[in-house]
Structure formats: C-alpha cells, structure tokens
Amino acid sequence: MQKISPGSNPNTELVVSSEGGVNRQLFKSAVNIRTQHFGNEVYPRGVVEISNYCNLNCLYCGMRKDNLTINRYRLGHNEIVQIALSMEQHGIKSIMLQSGDDYTYPIASLVKTVHAIRKETDLRVILCLGERKRADLEAMLKAGANMYVLKLETPNPILFQKLRPSTTFERRLNQLKFMKKIGYQISSGFIVGLPEQTHHEIFEGLMLLKDLRVDAASVSPFIPNEGSPLKNEPFGSLELSLYFLAQMRIHLQGVYIPAVSAFSLLHKDGQALAMNAGANVITINFTPKTNAKQYLMYSEKRNPVSLERARELILSLGMTSSILQIN
Ligand code: SAH
C-alpha cells in the first residue's frame, strides 16, 4: 500500500495502492462497467477553443481576466464551421466549443454557428462556455446544441467561492439544473488536488453528480497554471485522479467520461491510464495552432492531443473508434 496525499493539503491522505491491490481491482471493475455500456468503442470528441477572453478571475486558471500576459483571440463563425466540417471528415462524432467566460462574444454569432454546424454536419454540438444567462442558454439549445459542460470544479461551496471569487457554487449548480430541465444533456465534474480540497468532498461531489442525473462527467487532475495565483502549488495526484475516475464510472455507470488532456500533462501515457480506469471518450484538439498557444489552460507548453496521437492511443489499447475507419 502506498500513501498518496494530493495537492498541498496534509489532511487529505487516502490509502490507495497504485500498483496492483485495490486499484487494479477497482480499475478492472470500472472497465467492465464501461464495456457493458459502450462495448470496445472509444467515442471521439473534437474540441475547438473559440475564445480565450474571460470575465472571471478563477485562481487556478491562466485565462483569468487579470492575466495581462496573453494575447486574447476569438474565432469567428466561418472559421469554426470550417473546423467542424474537417472534424466530420476525420470521423469525429461531436464538436465541443469551449471558451473562457467571454460574455462579449456576441450571442447571435454563437447561435448562428451552432445552427450552421447542426445543419451542415451530423456532429453533435457540445458547449463549454461557462456561466451564461438563461435566455442565451435557451437560444443556443433552440439552435440545436445537444450538451453543455459546466464543471462544478470543487464540491465544497466555501472553497469554490475562494477559488472563483466572482461566482457562487449555488449559481453554477442552478445553471446545471436549469439546463437539464429545458432539455440539454449536461456534463459536470471536478478538478482533483486543488489546495485545501478533501477526498470526502470529492466523494460527496460524485453523489451530487448522480443526483443531477448528468449525461457525462469528468475528473481532471489539478495542473498549476502559468499566469494564475496557484501557479506554484503542487500538481494534483495522477493516482488519485484515476482512482476518482474509476469511482465515477462505478457510481455513474453508463455516462460518457472523457480522458481529459490534463492527464497527459502528468504522465506521457496519462490518457491511456484514464481509459484503463474507465473513461470512454477521447478529446482531440482542433484549435488552430497559433490560437491554441494562447489558450492558456495549463501552459504554453501544453501539448494538445492530435488526431494522430488519439489514433495511436486507441490502437494501443486494442479498442475501436470511428476515427480509425477514415484516412
Ligand atoms: N470558462 C469555462 C471553461 C473553462 S476551461 C468554464 O468555466 O466552464 C474548462 C475546464 O478546464 C474547467 O471547467 C476546469 O475544470 C478545467 N481547468 C481549468 N483550469 C484547470 C487547472 N488548473 N487544472 C485542471 N483543470 C483545469
């Protein structure tokens, strides 16, 4: 048995075994459940980071408003639609439009883009655009958006408030409930290893996701971001993140769980390890290269997952996917 203490919080120790023992059994159960629901299929999700402008000042994020060291960009309608068309040609099944909480990106333009993608491709549209007005959420749903990703980040409302000073946990939770009610599929999840976070909280968070009847969910290890106040904090633990991913699969059963790119920043095979802990979705980055450098999640050095790398990964796991059937 090995003791793992994530983040900088000494009272969050959890005894887990990273080699063999408890975890190997846990991961095996998680993969069995995934296979019951999805067979041997990896679901490919294309990501395009449409804007790195942000109105918020989250302590863990390099795109925060007060970081004046990055060049801000916005992709326009035509560019995004072109990217969507190319994703479809490569066998991708859904497109995720992600951005900072950019409240000045015109909603009419977002609506037009969602509508065009749904009309011109067979892609499902997933939005990850932060906290939004109800009217805007309704408009994007009406335009054809299928799913909205809004992570709760950490389930403790007090810690949440410290890390996200201009918003509240309740507000984020209410947005999720509202979106589920009006007909979005919803996705949420947590960053594992934030300073002061406890394991108990993360477990409670998993149960909350179950109550919310999320359609997809994720855990992401904490990555200290350049340009953020938490840049010198320790990385979240890989083992612990995998542990919670497996628990997520076991407790939430047939939900879509991505192997998020943060796993590959902790370990070169991090996403393969996440798949082996029960994930069934691989996210593939289609943001134009010059912009991707400025999408300061994690660091300029982040190495977004390419189509080629995703294919190699799926083959190495002996799994199948629509991106393998197309050249
Ligand atoms: N503005 C949007 C999108 C943010 S980026 C929103 O707030 O929902 C998407 C996700 O990246 C976040 O929800 C968060 O879970 C993750 N993320 C951001 N900074 C991170 C960090 N330092 N470590 C790990 N994950 C991080």
Boltz pocket constraint, residues with backbone or C-beta under 6 A from the ligand:
constraints:
  - pocket:
      binder: B
      contacts: [[A, 60], [A, 61], [A, 62], [A, 98], [A, 99], [A, 100], [A, 101], [A, 128], [A, 129], [A, 130], [A, 131], [A, 149], [A, 150], [A, 151], [A, 153], [A, 190], [A, 191], [A, 220], [A, 221], [A, 222], [A, 223], [A, 224], [A, 225], [A, 262], [A, 297], [A, 298]]
      max_distance: 6.0
